[in-house]
Amino acid sequence: MRQIDGLPRQFAVGGKRPWVPEGDIAGYAVKATDGPCGHIDDLLLDDTTWRVEFLLVNPRNLLPGTPRTVPAAWVEACDWLSHCVRMRVDKDRIHDCPKDETSSTIDHLIKSV
């Protein structure tokens, strides 16, 4: 298990940051200020501090889509019971975030070896 540190205080439970298995937040629904906005695919951590810096938010729930790299600072709250992350920004702001192309880059590198 790895402690998710670096997320806003709203992620804390009883004043402490929760210990969460690495993949537990993947799949959580994302709700923007103006409604549902996809789900979390993964987290991007700072490799020296292990702080969560970005969330990879897939704006599509049923079909595959390209995740957006969304700053963790935009998280308003995380509801561990309902598996939902509420954001401080609207859907357009999330959709305008940079696309995460790392998986396609990795696939390309693997195929070229």
N, C-alpha and C positions, 0 to 999 in steps of 0.2 A: 504494500500500500504506500501511497505517496501523499503527502499533505499538499493540498492545493492552497498555496500561499500566494498572495499578490492579487487575489480577487477582492473586490470591495467588501467592506465590513458587513454588508447585508448577507454575505455568504457564511458569516460566522454563526455558530450555534452556541448559545450560552457564553458569549464572549470569546470563544475559542474557534479557531478555524477547524472545520471537520476533516478527519482523515477519510479519504475517499479512494477506493480502488481506481486505478488509472482510467479504465474504460467506462466507469459508472455514469459520467455526465454525457457521454456520447449517446445521441438519440433523444436527449431532452428537447422538448418543444421550445421554440423561441417566440416570445410575444413582444412585438414592438408597441409603441404607444398607440398605434392605430390598428392593431390586430395581429393575428398569427403571422409568422414570417419564417417558417421552415423549422429546421432542427439543427442541433449541434453535431457536427461530424467528428471534431477532434479539438484539442487544445494545443497552442504553441507556447512553449516555455522558454524562458531565458536560460541558456545552458550553463550559466555560472551561478545564478541565484535560485533557479528552479521556480521562479515566479511565473504565474500564468500571465502572458503578455497579450495574447490574442485568442479568440475563439474562431474556429472554422465553422461558419454557419452556412448550411446548405439551404438555399431559399425554396427548394422544392421538397415536398414530402413524399409524393408517390413515384415520381420519375427521377432518374439520376440528374443531378445538376452540378454545376461548378461551385464549390463552396466559396464564400466571401471571407476575407481576413478582417475580422471585426475586433476593435480594441476591447480588452477586458474592462477598461474603465467605463465603458458604456453600459455595463450591467447594473441594473437597479437592484435586483434581488434574485435569489435562486430559491425556488420552492422544492425542497428535497422530496416532500411527500407526493406532490403532483407531477414531479419530473418536468418542471418548467422553469425557464430562465426569462425574466422580464427585463427588457432593455429600456434605456432612457431616451431612445431615439425612434423615429418613425421608420416604416418599411423602406421608403426611398433611400434614406441614409444608409441602411444596411445593404440594399441592393447596389448602391454606388461605391461600396468598399471594393478594394482590389480583389480580383479573382485569385484563388489559390491554384497555381498550376503545378505544384510540386509533385503530385502523384503522376501526372502525365509526363513530367520530366524524368522521374525515376523510371517509369515504364520504358521510356525511350532509351535511357542509358542501359537498362537491362537487356533490351532487344539488340542494342548495338555491340554488346560484348560477345 
